[in-house]
Amino acid sequence: MVSQQVLVKNFYRALLSASYMAGATAVGGPPAGAMAARSLATPLGVASIELAAQQATEFTIDSKAMSQGGLILEPTFALLGEDGPELVIPLKKKPRSRKQRTNDKKKSRAWREANSKLRNKNGQLKKGRTQKDVAKLANRILKRL
């Protein structure tokens, strides 16, 4: 049985080689693609792909599996959904500044006024009006505030 590391490394080898040749072909046409394939066959080309695949494999394998739960306190790469559906919920939001909260209130007021002018009492848009009209009016009102 092939180990997970070997499978992942083979995947990255194929991905890197194909990407390199596809990029060369896209830029320089078939002759450039053929040159890229030849350069990958050289010792330097093999070593480059091998090194990049090894680094990508280590990075991927070191990712934190979260199927049994866990607490993340800093930015990290993790595997999600590897053992079925998972839910990710931030525990704490960064507080909004006083200026952001003031702008939020102004935007809410502008949208509320625009909606009251362009909608019927049942909430439907008045005849001939679109949501785009509401947005334009809200932006004009916001500039006044």
C-alpha positions in Angstrom: 0.0 0.0 0.0 1.3 3.4 -0.9 1.7 5.9 1.9 -0.2 9.2 2.0 3.1 11.2 1.6 4.0 9.3 -1.6 0.6 9.9 -3.1 0.6 13.6 -2.2 4.1 14.1 -3.5 3.2 12.3 -6.8 0.2 14.6 -7.1 2.4 17.7 -6.7 5.0 16.4 -9.1 2.3 16.0 -11.8 0.7 19.3 -11.0 3.9 21.2 -11.1 5.1 19.6 -14.4 1.8 20.1 -16.1 1.5 23.7 -15.0 5.0 24.5 -16.2 4.4 23.0 -19.6 0.9 24.5 -19.9 2.3 27.9 -19.1 5.1 27.6 -21.5 2.8 26.4 -24.3 0.3 29.2 -23.6 3.0 31.8 -23.9 5.2 30.5 -26.7 3.0 27.9 -28.4 3.8 24.2 -29.0 7.6 24.8 -29.6 7.9 26.4 -26.1 5.9 23.5 -24.6 8.3 21.1 -26.2 11.3 23.0 -24.8 9.7 23.1 -21.4 9.2 19.3 -21.5 12.9 18.9 -22.5 14.0 21.2 -19.7 12.0 19.2 -17.1 13.9 16.1 -18.2 17.3 17.6 -17.3 18.9 17.0 -13.9 18.1 20.6 -12.9 14.5 20.3 -14.1 14.0 17.1 -12.1 15.6 18.6 -9.0 13.5 21.7 -9.2 10.2 19.8 -9.5 11.3 17.3 -6.8 12.2 20.2 -4.4 9.0 22.0 -5.0 6.9 18.8 -4.7 8.7 17.9 -1.4 8.0 21.4 0.1 4.3 21.3 -1.0 4.0 17.8 0.4 5.4 18.7 3.8 3.2 21.8 3.9 0.1 19.7 3.1 0.8 16.8 5.4 1.6 19.2 8.3 -1.9 20.8 7.9 -4.0 20.3 11.0 -6.9 17.8 10.7 -9.9 19.1 12.5 -12.4 16.2 12.2 -12.3 15.6 16.0 -12.5 19.3 16.7 -9.9 21.7 18.0 -9.1 25.2 18.9 -7.2 27.5 16.6 -5.7 30.7 18.1 -3.7 32.0 15.2 -3.8 31.9 11.4 -3.2 28.3 10.3 -3.9 25.9 7.5 -6.2 23.1 8.4 -8.1 20.2 6.6 -11.8 20.7 6.8 -14.4 18.3 5.7 -12.0 15.4 5.5 -14.3 13.2 7.7 -17.7 14.6 6.7 -19.4 17.9 7.1 -17.8 20.4 9.6 -18.8 23.8 10.9 -16.3 26.6 11.5 -17.4 29.4 13.8 -15.3 32.4 14.7 -15.2 32.8 18.5 -14.6 36.5 18.7 -15.1 39.4 16.3 -12.7 42.3 16.0 -14.7 45.3 17.4 -15.7 47.9 14.9 -14.4 51.4 15.4 -16.6 54.3 16.4 -16.3 55.8 12.9 -17.3 52.4 11.3 -20.4 52.2 13.6 -21.4 55.8 12.7 -21.1 55.0 9.0 -23.1 51.8 9.5 -25.9 53.9 11.1 -25.8 56.4 8.3 -26.0 53.7 5.6 -29.0 52.0 7.5 -30.8 55.4 7.7 -30.2 56.1 3.9 -31.5 52.6 2.9 -34.5 52.9 5.2 -35.4 56.3 3.7 -34.9 55.1 0.1 -37.0 52.0 0.8 -39.8 54.0 2.4 -39.9 56.3 -0.7 -39.8 53.6 -3.4 -41.7 50.7 -1.8 -45.4 50.2 -1.0 -46.6 49.6 2.5 -46.6 45.8 1.9 -42.8 46.0 1.0 -43.1 45.5 -2.7 -41.3 47.9 -5.0 -43.6 50.6 -6.6 -44.5 50.0 -10.2 -41.6 50.7 -12.6 -39.0 50.7 -9.8 -36.1 48.3 -9.3 -33.7 47.5 -6.5 -31.1 49.4 -8.5 -33.3 52.6 -8.1 -33.4 52.0 -4.4 -29.6 51.6 -4.3 -29.1 54.8 -6.3 -31.4 56.8 -4.1 -29.8 55.4 -0.9 -26.4 56.5 -2.2 -27.7 60.0 -2.9 -29.2 60.2 0.5 -26.0 58.9 2.1 -24.0 61.7 0.4 -26.4 64.2 2.0 -26.0 62.8 5.5 
